Amino acid sequence: MVGCDGTRSVVRQAAGIDFPGQDTTLTGWLADVELDDPPATPLAATGPAGSFLAAPIGDGVHRLAGLSTATMHHGTGEPLTLEEVREQTRTLLGRDLGIRNPRWLSRYGNATRQVARYRAGRVLVAGDAAHMFFPAGGPAGSPDSTTRSPPTPHPVHTR
Ligand SMILES: Cc1cc2nc3c(=O)[nH]c(=O)nc-3n(C[C@H](O)[C@H](O)[C@H](O)COP(=O)(O)OP(=O)(O)OC[C@H]3O[C@@H](n4cnc5c(N)ncnc54)[C@H](O)[C@@H]3O)c2cc1C
């Protein structure tokens, strides 16, 4: 059995696999929105106030992501408003891109954890069930298949 059920993995907990690491100390924000004034290409901006990304994700929606010195100590549970996204985008990018019609607004934290072991008997954990990283630090999910496959060279036999 493979538990691929995310950072709060019920499978990991039921298997008794420890998930040591550090709690969140800073947060970024993410907004999937429509734009009246979309950039022609995906863009990234970095400055003293923080960093900002915008990229199309299909269906007329752009994903905006920011990491701002002004809001980085907000908790992950603190609601993100559309007005804050507009204000942050103006601060970090210099214009607000005509942000409207939000599909998804959230904050994400920099908690960092990794399972003490990937396998307990016939149970394996993978993906975010096995690790937690701050996405602004680099790709978190995609390297799993290459970096984690060598330690499990033996087939797991089931009946
Ligand atoms: C803002 C942001 C940007 C990111 N950018 C990148 C990037 O550019 N590149 C990259 O590689 N990674 C990136 N990541 C990380 C990446 O999104 C995750 O590592 C990846 O989505 C993890 O996939 P997963 O399938 O392991 O877990 P999840 O996507 O969390 O999926 C777990 C699934 O299990 C289901 N589930 C949970 N509990 C149960 C249950 N009890 N019963 C049944 N189903 C259950 C959930 O509904 C969900 O469908 C980013 C993350 C964030 C927050």
The ligand as a Gaussian input file, in Angstrom:
#p B3LYP/6-31G(d) Opt

LIG

0 1
 C        2.330000      27.471000      -3.933000
 C        2.937000      26.140000      -4.285000
 C        3.721000      26.034000      -5.438000
 C        4.322000      24.814000      -5.753000
 N        5.098000      24.734000      -6.886000
 C        5.703000      23.574000      -7.203000
 C        6.529000      23.453000      -8.370000
 O        6.688000      24.418000      -9.123000
 N        7.113000      22.261000      -8.636000
 C        6.930000      21.177000      -7.828000
 O        7.482000      20.114000      -8.115000
 N        6.144000      21.249000      -6.714000
 C        5.533000      22.415000      -6.391000
 N        4.754000      22.511000      -5.262000
 C        4.606000      21.325000      -4.427000
 C        3.633000      20.362000      -5.059000
 O        2.405000      21.044000      -5.287000
 C        3.399000      19.208000      -4.095000
 O        4.648000      18.665000      -3.727000
 C        2.549000      18.139000      -4.783000
 O        1.297000      18.665000      -5.145000
 C        2.327000      16.981000      -3.831000
 O        1.505000      16.040000      -4.480000
 P        0.933000      14.828000      -3.672000
 O        0.123000      14.056000      -4.679000
 O        2.016000      14.129000      -2.937000
 O       -0.016000      15.483000      -2.564000
 P       -1.346000      16.322000      -2.742000
 O       -1.305000      17.137000      -4.004000
 O       -1.571000      17.025000      -1.443000
 O       -2.470000      15.215000      -2.966000
 C       -2.921000      14.414000      -1.910000
 C       -4.272000      13.859000      -2.315000
 O       -4.715000      12.938000      -1.301000
 C       -6.069000      13.197000      -1.024000
 N       -6.349000      12.768000       0.358000
 C       -5.855000      13.275000       1.506000
 N       -6.317000      12.607000       2.569000
 C       -7.131000      11.646000       2.082000
 C       -7.916000      10.635000       2.694000
 N       -7.943000      10.462000       4.024000
 N       -8.638000       9.827000       1.881000
 C       -8.587000       9.983000       0.532000
 N       -7.873000      10.928000      -0.100000
 C       -7.151000      11.746000       0.671000
 C       -6.240000      14.701000      -1.225000
 O       -7.596000      15.026000      -1.448000
 C       -5.361000      14.932000      -2.433000
 O       -6.080000      14.716000      -3.632000
 C        4.129000      23.698000      -4.928000
 C        3.321000      23.811000      -3.765000
 C        2.736000      25.016000      -3.444000
 C        1.857000      25.129000      -2.202000

